Amino acid sequence: MMQDNKTDKKLLFKGLKTLLFSLLSLFMGPILLSFAFSKPDEPLYLPLLIIGCAICAMAVFMMFKGIKIIMDSMFKK
């Protein structure tokens, strides 16, 4: 018997939503970092720097997670 090798559409859209969220984070993180580096004497320098770095790291993690979800939807385990 052959199995149906069709893509799981719900899982595919979940992966695409994750990639879209990571794409938005990829733009938002460096923008916050540039705001922080433009005025290092301001009192919000350190919080903006920490938040910007965290958003950049989260964006990279979400990219890998989204790609893994999409691959799982195409090639079922």
Secondary structure, 3 states (H helix, E strand, C coil): CCCCCCCCHHHHHHHHHHHHHHHHHHHHHHHHHHHHHHCCCCCCHHHHHHHHHHHHHHHHHHHHHHHHHHHHHHCCC
